[in-house]
Every structure is written in C-alpha cells, then in structure tokens.
Amino acid sequence: MTKFMTPAKARGIVAVRAEAPADIKVLLDGLQKDWKAFKDAQAEKDCEVKARFDDVVTTEKFERINASVGELQAAVDQANAQIAAMSISGTGSDGVRDQEYSDAFRAHFRKGEVQASLNKGTDSEGGYLAPVEWDRTITDKLVEVSPMRSIASVQSISTAGFKKLFNLRGTGSGWVGETAARPETTTPTFGEMSFAPGEIYANPAATQAMLDDAEVDLEAWIAGEVQTEFAKQEGLAFVSGNGTNKPAGFLTFAAGAGNAATNPLGAIAVKTAASATALDEDELLDLIYGVPSSYTDGARFVMNRTTMGVARKLRDNDGRQLWQPSMQAGQPSQLLGYPVTEMADMPDIATGTTPIAFGNFARAYLIVDRTGVRVQRDPFTQKPYVLFYTTKRVGGGVVDPQGLHILKML
C-alpha cells in the first residue's frame, strides 16, 4: 500500500499553462487597465439609459470588458493561491532524445489523430508513446477545483468517525439577598453532531509494458490525475453534497434545505432577494449585517464566476462601484469591503437558487480527513493491466450555522 500525499512531477515534460503568466505585476496592470475601461463603458451605458436609447455596440463592449476583467481577476486569484504553477525541464542541446523514434512517430502521427492513452501498440487507442518533444504539446484539460479547503477548517482523524459537542446554554441564574437561600438553578444542555467520512475511489489501469517503457513516470501521473478528480468531487460535495456517503454541503444546511435540522444550533439563515435575476446593494448589506459581528473578522463572499460578473456592475446611490479588483499581489477582489472567493460549484443566479453566501467559513464549515489518499498497485487481478486502486475518506458539514448567511433568489 503506497500513500500519495502529492504527485511527483513527470520527467521531461513542460506543463503548458497559457493562462498562468510568470509576472503577476503584468496581470495586475492589465486588470487595473480593464477595470478603468469597464467603468468608462458603464458610464456610457448610463448616458444611453437617460436618453432612453440602447446601443447594442456599447452593450457588447461593456459585456466583453466585464468578461475580460473576470478572466484577469481569476488569473490573479490563481497566482495568489499558487495554483497555476509551471514545471520546466530541459532535454539536451538538440532538444531531441531519440531522433529515429521521433521521425517514426511523426510518420505515424500524419496517418490520423493520435489520442492520449494508457495503452501501447494499438492505433485506435493512441498507438506508440509520444516522444518527449510531442509530450510538450499536451495540455491538461481544465478541471475547476473548489477552494473550500483554503477557507474552511480541516480536522484530521484516525478513527472511523468524528463527533462535535455543542453547548446549547440554558444555565439558570437569579438575584438574591445577602442572606437568602440559594436554590439550585437549571443546568446547561448539550447537543452533538456526527461526521462520518465517505469514501471516494478510482481504479484506473495501465499495461505493464506502458509503465516499463514510458518516458514519463506514469504511476505519478495517474496519481496526480486521480487526486485532481478527487478534489473536484469533494469540492462539489462541500457545497451541495447530501451527506450520504459524502460530505454534507453547506448549502444543504440552509433553512428549508435537506440538512437544516442536522445541526443542534439550527439552520443557516436565508435572505430572499427581491428578484429572480437581479442583485442590489441592500440585499448584500443584509447578508453582511445579518451575520453577528464576532464572525465578520475573516468573513467573505462566496459565489461563482457568472455571479461575480453580475456583482461587478453594482454601484451605490452615489455611483461608486461596490466591487474593487485586486490592487496588489496576494490581495483578493473585494465586494463592499469583504474578500470574494470564486467557487465554481455555486449555482448561477436563477429563480429559487442560492448563488451567494457570506460569512466566516473557517468557523462555520469543518472538513474531516481520514488517512489521506491511499493507492494500492494491483498487477494480478486484470492481467496484462496494472490497476491502481485509489481511495480517499473525507467528510464535512456545517459546525456553526450562525457564522453564515445565504442569499436566495425569488
């Protein structure tokens, strides 16, 4: 049994990530430039509204700039979180390890599309392993991974489950005279909540010949692929999981949702918007001031990228933007003075959805990890394939619903 906590870097591969510029200052400069253009375009639209005229050209420009601001802000957020790391490795003076093999591969490549595969020797499954210079042209498909682990609390356990104890108060008291009797008062009551980790598994396979002949460390590559998939699955569960063999998502603890009665402290309060498709400042302020002040140090907004695009257009009664983009490295964008975390698994703005949450996620949501990721290499069950049976046990749920508020569309 081998435990993979982080995947090793593949040998001789350049990770191609065009979205990850090397200099974050260039990103920030571009973001500020586009943000100014965004505000100018919004001012043009205001003039059109006053004149009761809608120019489709101005509207298209406005939306295009808004999208560009979103892309640049996302890139800044990735750089701030060190998600978009690049790995570079050289191959020698001529850049080619095996010229004869490379020429043969190019000839094979011209006959048809060569697909990525973990099998060697079958044209329909990708044919022979691409040499190093071809591998460099392969870019991983984007997988959006939830940032919940970076904003929530994480508890590692070594047993099959975890229980949280809650003090529900209830201690009685009273005023008495100096010499009066002191009768017994009521005692506090306690509640508890259980966190049972669910198990994610994957069982990919590769031929032994492929593992033996590969220019890259395929075992590490497979481990990396599985870890990415696990991160995607658990991230979705942290937001909306029903708690059955998986974490319970924080949205399911909202008043009226499936796990609303699970926490002894009650459900997460829900604020209902006045519209099914639009946001306004008052609704966002209701979220902020609905959360007790003791939770606001460390509080943040959470929403997906589409909702962020809508929030960027909001202004107060004096025409000032409610949204402020990142001004320096390490600083996230802000809405009404609070950080904004982009979470792809949050729903879009639509009738009856809950697209925005606000609060202190470090105090409100707990992720429970059991033993990390385990990988068992199995070369016997399905010869000639080698199976990589990979498992991870993780749970999660809301431990303090008082620290969050959720906006629900009409």
N, C-alpha and C positions, 0 to 999 in steps of 0.2 A: 504494500500500500504506500503510495507516494503522495505527499501533501504539497500542493502548489499554492503558494500564497500570492506570488506574482509571476507571470510568464517571462521566460527568458527571451532575450532579443534574438531574432533569427539571424544566422550568419550570412554575410554577403548580400544583404537586402537594404535598399534605401526605402524608407517609409515615405510615400508620396502623399503629402497633405497640402494642396494648394491653398486651403483655407487658413493655414496656420503661418502667418508671416513671422519672420525672425525678429523684427523690431516692433515692439508694442507701441513705441512712440509714433511710428508711421500710422498705426491703426488709430491711435487717439487723435492725431492731427486730422485724419480723414473723417473720423466721427464728428469732431467739432465743426469741420467744414460743412459736412452734410446736415448737421443739426441747424446751422445758420440758414442753409438753403431751405430746410424744412419749415422753419419759422417764417421765412420770406414767402414761401409758397402758400402757407396757411393765411398770411395776411392778404395775399391776392384773392384767395377764396372768400375771405371776409368782405372784400370790396364787391365781389360778384353777388354775394348774398344780399348786401344792402341795395344793390342795383337790380335785384331780382333777375339775375342773369347767371346761367350756369355754363361755363366754357369747358367742354369736355377735354380740351387740350390741357388746361390748367389742372383739372381734376386728375388726369392721367399723370402729369408731372408730380403733383402732390403725393399721390399714392406710390409712385416709383421712388421718390426720395424717402418716403416713410419706410418702404421696404429696404432701401439701402442703409438707412440708419439702424434698422433692426438687424441686418446682417453684420454690420460693423460692430454693433454692441454685443452681438452673440460671439463674435470673434474675440473681442476684448474680454468677455466673461470667460471664454475658454482659456485664453492666455493667462488670465488672473488665477484660474484654478489649475493651471499647468496640465490641462487635458490634452492640448494639441502639441505634444512633444514629438520632435523628429529624431530619427535614428539614422546615422550616416556611417557607411563603412566602405573602404576602398577595395580595389581588386587588382592592383598592379599597374605597371606602366602603360600597357596597351589596353587595359580595361576588358580583356577577354581571357578567360581561363582555359577554354578548350575551343580553338578555332574550328577544328574539323566538326566537332559536335554542334557548334553554333551554326555552321553552314548547313548541316543536315537538318537542324531544327527549322531554319528559315525556309528550306525547301518544303518541309512538312507543313509549315505554317501557311504557305501560299495555297495549299490544296483545299483549305477550308478553315473554318473557325476552330481555334483551339480553346477549349473551355478549361477552367480551373477544376482540377480533380485530384482525388487522393488515390487513384488507381494508375498503374503504369502499364503501357503496352496495348491499350485499346483506343483506337482512334475516336470512337463515339464518346469516350469518357475523358478525352483530353490528350491522349497519346503520351509521348515521352515527356519527361520533366523538362520544363523550360530552363535554359541555361541562365546564369546569373544576370546577364545584361537584359534578358527578356523579363525576368522576375521584377526588375526595377520599374517596369511599366505597369505593374499591377497595383491598383489602389483598392484598399478595403472599402466595401460598401458601408456607407454611413449607418451607424447604429446610435440612436439617441439614448443616452443613459441618464437616468434620473439623478439629480444632485441631492436626494434626500439624505444620504449618508453624511454629507458635508454640513447639513444644517440641523439634523436630529441628534438625539443621544444614542449611543451604541453600548450595549451591555453584552459581554462575552460570558457564556455559561459552560459548565462542564457536565451538566445533568440533562435529564430529558425535558425539563420544563423550568419555568420561572414564574414566581408569584409576587405581585406587588401589593403592599398593605397601604390602606388609605385611612387617615384619621378623619372621621365624619363629625368631629367635635361632639357637643352635647353635654359637656360638664356643667352642672348647675352651680349657682352661687346665690348669695343674698346678703342683705345688710342686717347686722345685729348690733345690739347694745354691748357695752363693755363686759357686763357680767351675764349676758343672756346665753342660753344653751345654743350649741352648735349642732343642729340636726344634720344627718347625712344628706348630701346632695346627690344628684344624678351623676352617673359616670359617663365618660365618653364612649362612643361606639366606633367600631372599625368595620371597614369593608375590604374586600380583596379582589384581585383580578389576575387571572392566569394567562400566561403567554406560552403557548405550545408551538414550538418551531415546526414549520412544514418543510418538506424536502423537495428540492429541485434536482432533477437528474438529467443527464445526457449520456449517450452511449455511441459516439462516433467510431468509425472503423477506417483502417488503412491497411494496405497489403504490407507484408514484411519486406518485400522487395523495394517498395517505395520508401520505407523507413531506412533501409540499408543504403540505398543509392542516392537519397535526396541531398542536394547541395545545402538545403536549409534544415534546421532542427525541427522536423515536423511534429515531434512529440510536444515541444514547447509551443509550436504554432497552434496545434489543436487545443492545448490547454488555454492559450490566450483567447481563441475563438469561443470556447465554452464559457470562460469567465465573462466575456463580453455579453454573451447570450443570457447568462445568469443575472448579470447586473441589469439588463433590460427587463427581465421578467420580475425580479424583485422590486425594481423601481416602480413598475406598474402596480404591483401589489401594495406598496407603501401608500399609494394614492387612493386606489379603489378596490383593493382585494377584499373578498368577503370573509376572510378569516378561516375558511375551511381548507385545511392542508396548505395554508399560505398565510402571510401576514394580513392583518386587517387594516385596510387603508383608512387614512384619517377622514376622507370624505364620508365613509360609512358610519362615522360617529356623530355626524350632524343630526340635529333634531329632525325626527321623522325618517331617518335612514336605518339600514339594517342592524347596525350595532349601537344605535342610540341609547339603548338601555344596558349596555355591557359595562360601562364604567360607573363605579359607585358615586362618582362626583357629578354624574349627569351627562347630558349631551352637549356637543359644540353648538353654541348659539348661531342662528342663521338670520341674516338680514336680507330682506326681499327687495330687489330693485324695482323701480317704477316702470321699467320697460323690459321687453324680452330681448332687445337687440342693442340698447344704448346704455352707456355709463354716464354718471355725473359725479361731481366733486362731493356732494353731500353724502352719497352712498358710500364713497371711500372713507370719508371722515367718520361716518357711523361705524365702520369696521374698526378704525383706529381707536376711537373713544369708547367703543363697546368692550375692548379688552382692558382689564384692570391695569392701572399704571405700573404696578410692580412687575408686569410682564413685558412692558414696552421697550425696556433696555435689552436689545438683542432681537427685537421683533422685526419682521419683514413681510413683504407681499410675496405671494407665490401665484404664478399664472403661466400659461403657455405663450408661445411667441405670437400667435394670432391676436390674443387678448392684449399683449404688450403693444402691438401696433395700434389698437384702438385707444389704449390709455395714453399713448404719446400725444394724441390730438387734443387731450383735455386741457382746458385753461380755466383759471378762476375768473371772478367777476371783473377783475381789472385787466384781464387779457394776458396774464402771466401763465407760462406753461407749468402744469403740475408735475411734469416729468423732467428730470435732469439726467443727461447721459453721463457716462464715466468721464471724469476730468483728468485722472491720473492712474498710473498702474496700480493694481490692487484694489481699486475702488469700484464697486458695482454701480449700475444705474440706480436712480432713486425716484420714488413716487411719493409726493407730499413729505419729503424728507426722510423716508424709510427705504432701505435697500429692497431691490426687486430680484427675486430668483426665478429664472426661467425654468419651468418644469413641463416637459413635452407631454406628459401623461395627464395634465389637467384638461378638462373639457373646454371646447370653444364656447363663445357666447351664443346662446340659443335659448329658446323657450324652455324654462324649467331646469336648466343646467346650473352648475355651481362652478363658475370659471375662475373665481378669485378667492384666495384665503389670506388672512392676515393674522400674525401672532408670533409668539416665541416658540419655534419648533423644537429648540433644544430642550425646553421644559415640557413641551406638550406631547412629543412623539418619541417612543422608545423602540429601537431596533434590537432584537435579541439574536445573537450569533452563537451557533453551536459548532465548535471544532473546525471552522473554516471550510475550505474546499478540499475534497479528497478525490484522488484519481487512482483507479485500480487498472493496471495494464493486464489484459487478458488475451494471450496469444493462442488459447486452446479451444475455446467454445465454437468459433466460427472460422476455422482454417480455410484459406490462407490469410484471412484477415486478422488483424490485431485490433481488439476492441479496447476502448478507453472509457470505462465506466466511471463517470464523474458525478459526484453528489455534493450538495451543499444544504445545510439545515439552517433556516433563518425564520424568525417570527417578528412580529411587530404590532403595535397598537398605540392608541392614544392613552397616555397616563395622566394627563392633566387637561381636560377639555376647557377649563377656564382660560387657558392661555391662547386659544384660537377663536376666531370668528370667520364665518364663511358667507360670501355673497351669493345669493341665488337669484337667477333671472326670473322675471314674472312669468 
